[in-house]
Amino acid sequence: MFANFTFENPEFFWLFLLLPPAIAWYFWKRNKQTAELKISSTKGFKARSGLLPKLRPLLFILRLLALSFIIIAMARPRTVDISTETSSSQGIDIVMAIDVSASMLARDLQPNRLDALKAVAEEFVEGRPGDRIGLVAYAGESFTKTPITSDKSIVLKALEDIEYNNVLENGTAIGSGLATAVNRLKDSQAESKVIILLTDGVNNSGFIDPNTASELAVEFGIKVYTIGVGSNGMALSPVAMSPSGRMQFGRVQVEIDEDLLKDIAAATGGQYFRATDNKKLEAIYEEIDSLEKTEIEEFRYYNYDEKYRPLVLLAGGLLLFEILLRLTLFRGFI
């Protein structure tokens, strides 16, 4: 409730230290505020107890409240509404080229390589508000899942829909996946263009040589970060399809063409990473996120609403009310 409530001149609150001495002075002097008459006996007078004398301290309370409200008003209470506007001065266009071959269902990452990647990639996308991002999926062939766009909801929905199916030719066409990603970025006018190429195998399909695709990336000024996904040694991977259509798994040697991925990264000015488990994969995307920073300029707008005016009016009203009571109801007692 008071999160946006501030005082412009809080030093005036020190004036509240004057109130205790004023109260003490009032109690010390209050018996001398009315005239006194000393007589030898009051037996001839009928004692009457009225309500007004007991209410006489109300005048001092009203004045005290008025003074308190004036002090608070002098501190200038106000609320502030802060609105922000961000402007990207150096946007980055990013295309994630994702291997969706059958081997991406291997369970050395949890629950499998593809689902682990999707979870980390979603966080990466959400953390890049100033950039445009696109998706390319590839197996034995490649296609554009989402062109580069600043609408993160579209990218996130496309990521969610990525899954293994038998529509694409089986295999791993790293060259085709990289070439398709380059094609999405070649006409980009962004200051920085980046491809995140992820695979868990070796190039064994497609009609485009990965080195040729790498040369295209260099020609168009595109940096490629390559990620090899898979544990060291054996992994529980798909080996066959049962008659019922269910995937059958077996222990398979993990084979990643790391030399090729390192060459692609080095030629384009990127880096190569190896993700052997979920935490390592997450750390890789965090490192790429830190390496490719977008310069964001933030504008803040402050809208102040001064609240001292009602306090001044309230204090003035209390003082007028105190004067009115003093001149009318309590006139005979003061």
Contacts in CASP RR format, 6 or more apart in sequence:
PFRMAT RR
TARGET T0000
AUTHOR 0000-0000-0000
METHOD contacts of the structure
MODEL  1
MFANFTFENPEFFWLFLLLPPAIAWYFWKRNKQTAELKISSTKGFKARSG
LLPKLRPLLFILRLLALSFIIIAMARPRTVDISTETSSSQGIDIVMAIDV
SASMLARDLQPNRLDALKAVAEEFVEGRPGDRIGLVAYAGESFTKTPITS
DKSIVLKALEDIEYNNVLENGTAIGSGLATAVNRLKDSQAESKVIILLTD
GVNNSGFIDPNTASELAVEFGIKVYTIGVGSNGMALSPVAMSPSGRMQFG
RVQVEIDEDLLKDIAAATGGQYFRATDNKKLEAIYEEIDSLEKTEIEEFR
YYNYDEKYRPLVLLAGGLLLFEILLRLTLFRGFI
4 79 0 8 1.000
4 80 0 8 1.000
4 81 0 8 1.000
4 82 0 8 1.000
5 77 0 8 1.000
5 78 0 8 1.000
5 79 0 8 1.000
6 77 0 8 1.000
6 78 0 8 1.000
6 79 0 8 1.000
6 80 0 8 1.000
7 13 0 8 1.000
7 75 0 8 1.000
7 76 0 8 1.000
7 77 0 8 1.000
7 78 0 8 1.000
8 75 0 8 1.000
8 76 0 8 1.000
8 78 0 8 1.000
9 74 0 8 1.000
9 75 0 8 1.000
9 76 0 8 1.000
10 75 0 8 1.000
11 75 0 8 1.000
12 71 0 8 1.000
12 74 0 8 1.000
12 75 0 8 1.000
13 71 0 8 1.000
13 75 0 8 1.000
15 71 0 8 1.000
15 74 0 8 1.000
16 68 0 8 1.000
16 71 0 8 1.000
19 64 0 8 1.000
19 67 0 8 1.000
19 68 0 8 1.000
22 64 0 8 1.000
22 67 0 8 1.000
23 64 0 8 1.000
26 60 0 8 1.000
30 57 0 8 1.000
33 334 0 8 1.000
34 333 0 8 1.000
34 334 0 8 1.000
52 329 0 8 1.000
52 330 0 8 1.000
52 333 0 8 1.000
53 333 0 8 1.000
55 330 0 8 1.000
56 330 0 8 1.000
56 333 0 8 1.000
56 334 0 8 1.000
58 325 0 8 1.000
59 322 0 8 1.000
59 325 0 8 1.000
59 326 0 8 1.000
59 330 0 8 1.000
59 334 0 8 1.000
62 318 0 8 1.000
62 319 0 8 1.000
62 321 0 8 1.000
62 322 0 8 1.000
62 325 0 8 1.000
63 318 0 8 1.000
63 319 0 8 1.000
63 322 0 8 1.000
65 315 0 8 1.000
65 318 0 8 1.000
66 314 0 8 1.000
66 315 0 8 1.000
66 316 0 8 1.000
66 317 0 8 1.000
66 318 0 8 1.000
66 319 0 8 1.000
66 322 0 8 1.000
67 315 0 8 1.000
69 311 0 8 1.000
69 312 0 8 1.000
69 314 0 8 1.000
69 315 0 8 1.000
69 318 0 8 1.000
70 311 0 8 1.000
70 312 0 8 1.000
70 315 0 8 1.000
72 308 0 8 1.000
72 311 0 8 1.000
73 308 0 8 1.000
73 309 0 8 1.000
73 311 0 8 1.000
73 312 0 8 1.000
73 315 0 8 1.000
74 308 0 8 1.000
75 308 0 8 1.000
76 306 0 8 1.000
76 308 0 8 1.000
77 306 0 8 1.000
77 307 0 8 1.000
77 308 0 8 1.000
77 311 0 8 1.000
78 304 0 8 1.000
78 305 0 8 1.000
78 306 0 8 1.000
78 307 0 8 1.000
78 308 0 8 1.000
79 304 0 8 1.000
79 305 0 8 1.000
79 307 0 8 1.000
80 302 0 8 1.000
80 303 0 8 1.000
80 304 0 8 1.000
80 305 0 8 1.000
81 302 0 8 1.000
81 303 0 8 1.000
81 305 0 8 1.000
82 300 0 8 1.000
82 301 0 8 1.000
82 302 0 8 1.000
82 303 0 8 1.000
83 300 0 8 1.000
83 301 0 8 1.000
83 303 0 8 1.000
84 298 0 8 1.000
84 299 0 8 1.000
84 300 0 8 1.000
84 301 0 8 1.000
85 298 0 8 1.000
85 299 0 8 1.000
85 301 0 8 1.000
86 129 0 8 1.000
86 130 0 8 1.000
86 296 0 8 1.000
86 297 0 8 1.000
86 298 0 8 1.000
86 299 0 8 1.000
87 296 0 8 1.000
87 297 0 8 1.000
87 298 0 8 1.000
87 299 0 8 1.000
88 130 0 8 1.000
88 131 0 8 1.000
88 294 0 8 1.000
88 295 0 8 1.000
88 296 0 8 1.000
88 297 0 8 1.000
89 295 0 8 1.000
89 296 0 8 1.000
89 297 0 8 1.000
90 191 0 8 1.000
90 192 0 8 1.000
90 294 0 8 1.000
90 295 0 8 1.000
91 130 0 8 1.000
91 131 0 8 1.000
91 132 0 8 1.000
91 190 0 8 1.000
91 191 0 8 1.000
91 192 0 8 1.000
91 294 0 8 1.000
91 295 0 8 1.000
92 128 0 8 1.000
92 130 0 8 1.000
92 131 0 8 1.000
92 132 0 8 1.000
92 190 0 8 1.000
92 191 0 8 1.000
92 192 0 8 1.000
92 193 0 8 1.000
92 194 0 8 1.000
92 292 0 8 1.000
92 294 0 8 1.000
93 131 0 8 1.000
93 132 0 8 1.000
93 133 0 8 1.000
93 148 0 8 1.000
93 185 0 8 1.000
93 188 0 8 1.000
93 190 0 8 1.000
93 192 0 8 1.000
93 193 0 8 1.000
93 194 0 8 1.000
94 128 0 8 1.000
94 131 0 8 1.000
94 132 0 8 1.000
94 133 0 8 1.000
94 134 0 8 1.000
94 148 0 8 1.000
94 193 0 8 1.000
94 194 0 8 1.000
94 195 0 8 1.000
94 196 0 8 1.000
94 292 0 8 1.000
95 133 0 8 1.000
95 134 0 8 1.000
95 135 0 8 1.000
95 136 0 8 1.000
95 148 0 8 1.000
95 181 0 8 1.000
95 184 0 8 1.000
95 185 0 8 1.000
95 194 0 8 1.000
95 195 0 8 1.000
95 196 0 8 1.000
96 121 0 8 1.000
96 133 0 8 1.000
96 134 0 8 1.000
96 135 0 8 1.000
96 136 0 8 1.000
96 195 0 8 1.000
96 196 0 8 1.000
96 198 0 8 1.000
97 136 0 8 1.000
97 137 0 8 1.000
97 138 0 8 1.000
97 142 0 8 1.000
97 177 0 8 1.000
97 178 0 8 1.000
97 180 0 8 1.000
97 181 0 8 1.000
97 195 0 8 1.000
97 196 0 8 1.000
97 197 0 8 1.000
97 198 0 8 1.000
98 117 0 8 1.000
98 121 0 8 1.000
98 135 0 8 1.000
98 136 0 8 1.000
98 137 0 8 1.000
98 138 0 8 1.000
98 162 0 8 1.000
98 198 0 8 1.000
99 138 0 8 1.000
99 139 0 8 1.000
99 172 0 8 1.000
99 174 0 8 1.000
99 198 0 8 1.000
99 199 0 8 1.000
99 200 0 8 1.000
99 201 0 8 1.000
99 229 0 8 1.000
100 114 0 8 1.000
100 137 0 8 1.000
100 138 0 8 1.000
100 139 0 8 1.000
100 162 0 8 1.000
100 163 0 8 1.000
100 164 0 8 1.000
100 168 0 8 1.000
101 139 0 8 1.000
101 140 0 8 1.000
101 164 0 8 1.000
101 168 0 8 1.000
101 170 0 8 1.000
101 171 0 8 1.000
101 172 0 8 1.000
101 200 0 8 1.000
101 201 0 8 1.000
102 139 0 8 1.000
102 164 0 8 1.000
102 170 0 8 1.000
102 171 0 8 1.000
102 238 0 8 1.000
102 247 0 8 1.000
103 113 0 8 1.000
103 172 0 8 1.000
103 200 0 8 1.000
103 201 0 8 1.000
103 237 0 8 1.000
103 238 0 8 1.000
103 252 0 8 1.000
104 112 0 8 1.000
104 113 0 8 1.000
104 114 0 8 1.000
104 117 0 8 1.000
104 164 0 8 1.000
104 200 0 8 1.000
104 229 0 8 1.000
105 112 0 8 1.000
105 113 0 8 1.000
105 114 0 8 1.000
105 164 0 8 1.000
105 237 0 8 1.000
105 238 0 8 1.000
105 247 0 8 1.000
106 112 0 8 1.000
106 113 0 8 1.000
106 200 0 8 1.000
106 230 0 8 1.000
106 235 0 8 1.000
106 236 0 8 1.000
106 237 0 8 1.000
106 238 0 8 1.000
106 252 0 8 1.000
106 254 0 8 1.000
107 235 0 8 1.000
107 236 0 8 1.000
107 237 0 8 1.000
107 249 0 8 1.000
108 230 0 8 1.000
108 231 0 8 1.000
108 235 0 8 1.000
108 236 0 8 1.000
108 254 0 8 1.000
108 276 0 8 1.000
108 277 0 8 1.000
109 116 0 8 1.000
109 117 0 8 1.000
109 229 0 8 1.000
109 230 0 8 1.000
109 231 0 8 1.000
109 275 0 8 1.000
109 277 0 8 1.000
109 278 0 8 1.000
109 281 0 8 1.000
110 116 0 8 1.000
110 278 0 8 1.000
113 200 0 8 1.000
113 229 0 8 1.000
113 230 0 8 1.000
114 162 0 8 1.000
114 163 0 8 1.000
114 164 0 8 1.000
116 278 0 8 1.000
116 281 0 8 1.000
117 198 0 8 1.000
117 229 0 8 1.000
117 281 0 8 1.000
118 159 0 8 1.000
118 160 0 8 1.000
118 162 0 8 1.000
120 278 0 8 1.000
120 281 0 8 1.000
120 282 0 8 1.000
120 285 0 8 1.000
121 159 0 8 1.000
121 285 0 8 1.000
122 156 0 8 1.000
122 159 0 8 1.000
122 160 0 8 1.000
123 282 0 8 1.000
123 285 0 8 1.000
124 285 0 8 1.000
124 288 0 8 1.000
124 289 0 8 1.000
125 133 0 8 1.000
125 152 0 8 1.000
125 155 0 8 1.000
125 156 0 8 1.000
125 159 0 8 1.000
126 152 0 8 1.000
126 156 0 8 1.000
127 289 0 8 1.000
128 152 0 8 1.000
128 289 0 8 1.000
128 294 0 8 1.000
129 152 0 8 1.000
129 296 0 8 1.000
130 150 0 8 1.000
130 294 0 8 1.000
130 296 0 8 1.000
131 150 0 8 1.000
131 294 0 8 1.000
132 148 0 8 1.000
132 149 0 8 1.000
132 150 0 8 1.000
132 190 0 8 1.000
133 146 0 8 1.000
133 148 0 8 1.000
133 149 0 8 1.000
133 152 0 8 1.000
133 155 0 8 1.000
134 144 0 8 1.000
134 145 0 8 1.000
134 146 0 8 1.000
134 147 0 8 1.000
134 148 0 8 1.000
134 149 0 8 1.000
134 155 0 8 1.000
134 158 0 8 1.000
134 184 0 8 1.000
135 144 0 8 1.000
135 145 0 8 1.000
135 146 0 8 1.000
135 155 0 8 1.000
135 158 0 8 1.000
135 159 0 8 1.000
135 162 0 8 1.000
136 142 0 8 1.000
136 143 0 8 1.000
136 144 0 8 1.000
136 145 0 8 1.000
136 177 0 8 1.000
136 180 0 8 1.000
136 181 0 8 1.000
136 184 0 8 1.000
137 143 0 8 1.000
137 145 0 8 1.000
137 162 0 8 1.000
137 168 0 8 1.000
138 168 0 8 1.000
138 172 0 8 1.000
138 173 0 8 1.000
138 174 0 8 1.000
138 176 0 8 1.000
138 177 0 8 1.000
138 180 0 8 1.000
139 168 0 8 1.000
139 169 0 8 1.000
139 170 0 8 1.000
139 171 0 8 1.000
139 172 0 8 1.000
139 173 0 8 1.000
139 205 0 8 1.000
140 168 0 8 1.000
140 169 0 8 1.000
140 170 0 8 1.000
140 171 0 8 1.000
140 172 0 8 1.000
140 173 0 8 1.000
140 176 0 8 1.000
140 205 0 8 1.000
140 206 0 8 1.000
141 168 0 8 1.000
141 169 0 8 1.000
141 173 0 8 1.000
141 176 0 8 1.000
141 205 0 8 1.000
141 206 0 8 1.000
142 173 0 8 1.000
142 176 0 8 1.000
142 177 0 8 1.000
142 179 0 8 1.000
142 180 0 8 1.000
143 168 0 8 1.000
143 180 0 8 1.000
144 180 0 8 1.000
144 184 0 8 1.000
145 158 0 8 1.000
145 161 0 8 1.000
145 162 0 8 1.000
146 154 0 8 1.000
146 155 0 8 1.000
146 158 0 8 1.000
147 184 0 8 1.000
148 184 0 8 1.000
148 185 0 8 1.000
148 188 0 8 1.000
149 155 0 8 1.000
169 205 0 8 1.000
170 205 0 8 1.000
171 204 0 8 1.000
171 205 0 8 1.000
172 199 0 8 1.000
172 200 0 8 1.000
172 201 0 8 1.000
172 202 0 8 1.000
172 203 0 8 1.000
172 204 0 8 1.000
172 205 0 8 1.000
173 203 0 8 1.000
173 204 0 8 1.000
173 205 0 8 1.000
173 206 0 8 1.000
173 208 0 8 1.000
174 197 0 8 1.000
174 199 0 8 1.000
174 202 0 8 1.000
174 203 0 8 1.000
174 210 0 8 1.000
174 213 0 8 1.000
174 257 0 8 1.000
174 260 0 8 1.000
175 203 0 8 1.000
175 206 0 8 1.000
175 208 0 8 1.000
175 209 0 8 1.000
175 210 0 8 1.000
175 212 0 8 1.000
175 213 0 8 1.000
176 205 0 8 1.000
176 206 0 8 1.000
176 207 0 8 1.000
176 208 0 8 1.000
176 213 0 8 1.000
177 197 0 8 1.000
177 208 0 8 1.000
177 213 0 8 1.000
178 195 0 8 1.000
178 197 0 8 1.000
178 208 0 8 1.000
178 210 0 8 1.000
178 213 0 8 1.000
178 214 0 8 1.000
178 217 0 8 1.000
178 224 0 8 1.000
178 264 0 8 1.000
179 208 0 8 1.000
179 212 0 8 1.000
179 213 0 8 1.000
179 216 0 8 1.000
181 195 0 8 1.000
181 197 0 8 1.000
182 195 0 8 1.000
182 213 0 8 1.000
182 216 0 8 1.000
182 217 0 8 1.000
182 220 0 8 1.000
182 222 0 8 1.000
185 193 0 8 1.000
185 195 0 8 1.000
185 220 0 8 1.000
185 222 0 8 1.000
186 216 0 8 1.000
186 220 0 8 1.000
186 222 0 8 1.000
192 223 0 8 1.000
192 292 0 8 1.000
193 220 0 8 1.000
193 221 0 8 1.000
193 222 0 8 1.000
193 223 0 8 1.000
194 222 0 8 1.000
194 223 0 8 1.000
194 224 0 8 1.000
194 225 0 8 1.000
194 292 0 8 1.000
195 217 0 8 1.000
195 222 0 8 1.000
195 223 0 8 1.000
195 224 0 8 1.000
195 225 0 8 1.000
195 268 0 8 1.000
196 224 0 8 1.000
196 225 0 8 1.000
196 227 0 8 1.000
196 288 0 8 1.000
197 224 0 8 1.000
197 225 0 8 1.000
197 226 0 8 1.000
197 227 0 8 1.000
197 261 0 8 1.000
197 264 0 8 1.000
198 226 0 8 1.000
198 227 0 8 1.000
198 228 0 8 1.000
198 229 0 8 1.000
199 226 0 8 1.000
199 227 0 8 1.000
199 228 0 8 1.000
199 229 0 8 1.000
199 256 0 8 1.000
199 261 0 8 1.000
200 228 0 8 1.000
200 229 0 8 1.000
200 230 0 8 1.000
200 254 0 8 1.000
200 256 0 8 1.000
201 228 0 8 1.000
201 255 0 8 1.000
201 256 0 8 1.000
201 257 0 8 1.000
202 255 0 8 1.000
202 256 0 8 1.000
202 257 0 8 1.000
202 260 0 8 1.000
203 210 0 8 1.000
203 257 0 8 1.000
203 260 0 8 1.000
210 260 0 8 1.000
210 264 0 8 1.000
211 263 0 8 1.000
211 264 0 8 1.000
213 264 0 8 1.000
214 224 0 8 1.000
214 263 0 8 1.000
214 264 0 8 1.000
214 267 0 8 1.000
214 268 0 8 1.000
215 267 0 8 1.000
217 223 0 8 1.000
217 224 0 8 1.000
217 264 0 8 1.000
217 267 0 8 1.000
217 268 0 8 1.000
218 267 0 8 1.000
218 268 0 8 1.000
221 268 0 8 1.000
222 268 0 8 1.000
223 268 0 8 1.000
223 269 0 8 1.000
223 270 0 8 1.000
224 264 0 8 1.000
224 265 0 8 1.000
224 268 0 8 1.000
224 269 0 8 1.000
224 270 0 8 1.000
225 265 0 8 1.000
225 270 0 8 1.000
225 271 0 8 1.000
225 272 0 8 1.000
225 273 0 8 1.000
225 288 0 8 1.000
225 291 0 8 1.000
226 261 0 8 1.000
226 262 0 8 1.000
226 264 0 8 1.000
226 265 0 8 1.000
226 270 0 8 1.000
226 271 0 8 1.000
226 272 0 8 1.000
226 273 0 8 1.000
227 261 0 8 1.000
227 272 0 8 1.000
227 273 0 8 1.000
227 274 0 8 1.000
227 275 0 8 1.000
227 281 0 8 1.000
227 284 0 8 1.000
228 256 0 8 1.000
228 258 0 8 1.000
228 261 0 8 1.000
228 272 0 8 1.000
228 273 0 8 1.000
228 274 0 8 1.000
228 275 0 8 1.000
229 256 0 8 1.000
229 275 0 8 1.000
229 281 0 8 1.000
230 254 0 8 1.000
230 256 0 8 1.000
230 274 0 8 1.000
230 275 0 8 1.000
230 276 0 8 1.000
231 254 0 8 1.000
231 276 0 8 1.000
231 277 0 8 1.000
232 254 0 8 1.000
232 276 0 8 1.000
233 253 0 8 1.000
233 254 0 8 1.000
234 251 0 8 1.000
234 252 0 8 1.000
234 253 0 8 1.000
234 254 0 8 1.000
235 251 0 8 1.000
235 252 0 8 1.000
235 254 0 8 1.000
236 249 0 8 1.000
236 250 0 8 1.000
236 251 0 8 1.000
236 252 0 8 1.000
237 249 0 8 1.000
237 250 0 8 1.000
237 251 0 8 1.000
237 252 0 8 1.000
238 247 0 8 1.000
238 248 0 8 1.000
238 249 0 8 1.000
238 250 0 8 1.000
239 248 0 8 1.000
239 249 0 8 1.000
239 250 0 8 1.000
239 252 0 8 1.000
240 247 0 8 1.000
240 248 0 8 1.000
241 247 0 8 1.000
241 248 0 8 1.000
242 248 0 8 1.000
256 274 0 8 1.000
258 272 0 8 1.000
258 274 0 8 1.000
261 272 0 8 1.000
262 272 0 8 1.000
264 272 0 8 1.000
265 271 0 8 1.000
265 272 0 8 1.000
266 272 0 8 1.000
271 291 0 8 1.000
273 284 0 8 1.000
273 287 0 8 1.000
273 288 0 8 1.000
274 280 0 8 1.000
275 281 0 8 1.000
275 284 0 8 1.000
326 334 0 8 1.000
END
